[in-house]
């Protein structure tokens, strides 16, 4: 899925499955407005150079299971956002009062699988 610069898109929730080298590539304004999950294979990617707003509601969860590379801006307005596929960020992240954003990074360390959790 491609959101080009200057374009807007809204995902109203549900599940998205990214197989193979599938990618969500956002260069515009992308809003996630309900519970949702991105399930992904090992080569899938979510890339953001634009603006992503996560606003599923106070008791709702957005789960991003693909690597998430952010060089744009991410704002978590409400609910819980769980980034479990790892990734990187050189962009900005804002988490509103009452919202939660959890990031799990997966590493291989001396042949062992290690997960790191960070909650903002």
C-alpha positions as CSV (number, residue, x, y, z in Angstrom):
1,X,0.0,0.0,0.0
2,X,1.4,3.4,-1.0
3,X,0.2,6.7,0.5
4,X,2.0,9.4,-1.6
5,X,3.1,12.8,-0.4
6,X,0.1,15.1,0.0
7,X,-2.4,12.2,0.0
8,X,-4.5,11.1,3.0
9,X,-5.6,7.6,4.0
10,X,-7.6,6.2,6.9
11,X,-7.6,2.6,8.1
12,X,-10.8,1.8,10.0
13,X,-9.4,-1.3,11.7
14,X,-9.3,-5.0,11.2
15,X,-6.4,-7.2,10.1
16,X,-3.9,-6.6,7.3
17,X,-1.6,-9.4,6.3
18,X,1.7,-8.5,4.6
19,X,3.3,-11.5,2.9
20,X,6.7,-11.8,1.2
21,X,8.2,-8.4,0.6
22,X,4.9,-6.5,0.9
23,X,5.1,-3.0,2.3
24,X,3.0,-0.2,3.7
25,X,4.8,3.0,2.5
26,X,3.5,6.2,3.9
27,X,4.7,9.6,2.6
28,X,1.4,11.4,3.2
29,X,-1.1,11.5,6.2
30,X,-2.2,8.0,7.4
31,X,-4.6,7.7,10.3
32,X,-5.5,4.4,12.1
33,X,-8.9,5.0,13.7
34,X,-9.9,1.6,15.2
35,X,-8.6,-1.6,16.6
36,X,-6.2,-3.2,14.1
37,X,-3.4,-5.6,13.5
38,X,-0.7,-5.8,10.8
39,X,0.5,-9.4,10.6
40,X,3.7,-9.8,8.5
41,X,6.2,-12.2,7.1
42,X,9.9,-11.7,7.8
43,X,10.6,-9.5,4.7
44,X,7.5,-7.2,5.0
45,X,8.0,-3.5,6.1
46,X,6.0,-0.5,7.3
47,X,7.9,2.7,6.2
48,X,6.9,6.2,7.2
49,X,8.4,9.4,5.9
50,X,5.1,11.3,6.3
51,X,2.7,11.5,9.3
52,X,0.9,8.6,11.0
53,X,-1.8,9.2,13.6
54,X,-2.9,6.3,15.8
55,X,-6.3,7.1,17.4
56,X,-8.2,3.8,17.9
57,X,-10.0,5.0,21.1
58,X,-9.1,4.8,24.8
59,X,-9.7,1.1,25.3
60,X,-8.5,-0.1,21.9
61,X,-5.2,-1.6,20.6
62,X,-3.3,-1.3,17.3
63,X,-0.7,-4.0,16.8
64,X,2.1,-3.5,14.2
65,X,3.8,-6.9,13.7
66,X,6.1,-5.8,10.8
67,X,9.3,-3.9,11.1
68,X,8.5,-0.2,11.4
69,X,10.9,2.3,10.0
70,X,10.0,5.9,10.8
71,X,11.7,9.0,9.6
72,X,8.5,11.1,9.6
73,X,6.2,11.8,12.6
74,X,4.1,9.4,14.6
75,X,1.4,10.5,17.1
76,X,-0.4,8.1,19.4
77,X,-3.6,10.0,20.3
78,X,-5.4,7.3,22.3
79,X,-5.4,3.6,23.1
80,X,-2.4,1.3,23.0
81,X,0.0,0.9,20.1
82,X,2.2,-2.2,20.2
83,X,5.1,-2.3,17.8
84,X,6.3,-5.9,18.0
85,X,8.2,-6.2,14.7
86,X,11.1,-4.0,15.6
87,X,12.5,-1.3,13.2
88,X,14.1,2.1,13.6
89,X,13.2,5.7,14.0
90,X,15.0,9.0,13.2
91,X,11.7,10.8,13.2
92,X,9.5,12.2,15.9
93,X,7.1,10.2,18.2
94,X,4.5,11.9,20.4
95,X,2.3,9.9,22.9
96,X,-0.7,11.8,24.3
97,X,-1.6,11.7,28.0
98,X,-3.5,8.4,28.7
99,X,-2.2,6.7,25.5
100,X,0.5,4.0,25.5
101,X,3.1,3.0,22.9
102,X,5.1,-0.2,23.4
103,X,8.1,-1.1,21.3
104,X,9.6,-4.5,21.2
105,X,12.9,-5.0,19.3
106,X,14.0,-8.5,18.4
107,X,17.7,-9.2,18.3
108,X,19.8,-12.3,17.9
109,X,22.6,-12.2,20.5
110,X,25.1,-15.0,20.6
111,X,22.6,-17.5,19.1
112,X,19.8,-16.5,21.5
113,X,16.6,-14.7,20.7
114,X,16.4,-11.6,22.9
115,X,13.4,-9.2,23.1
116,X,13.6,-5.6,24.5
117,X,10.5,-3.8,25.7
118,X,10.1,-0.1,26.0
119,X,6.9,1.7,27.0
120,X,6.3,5.4,26.5
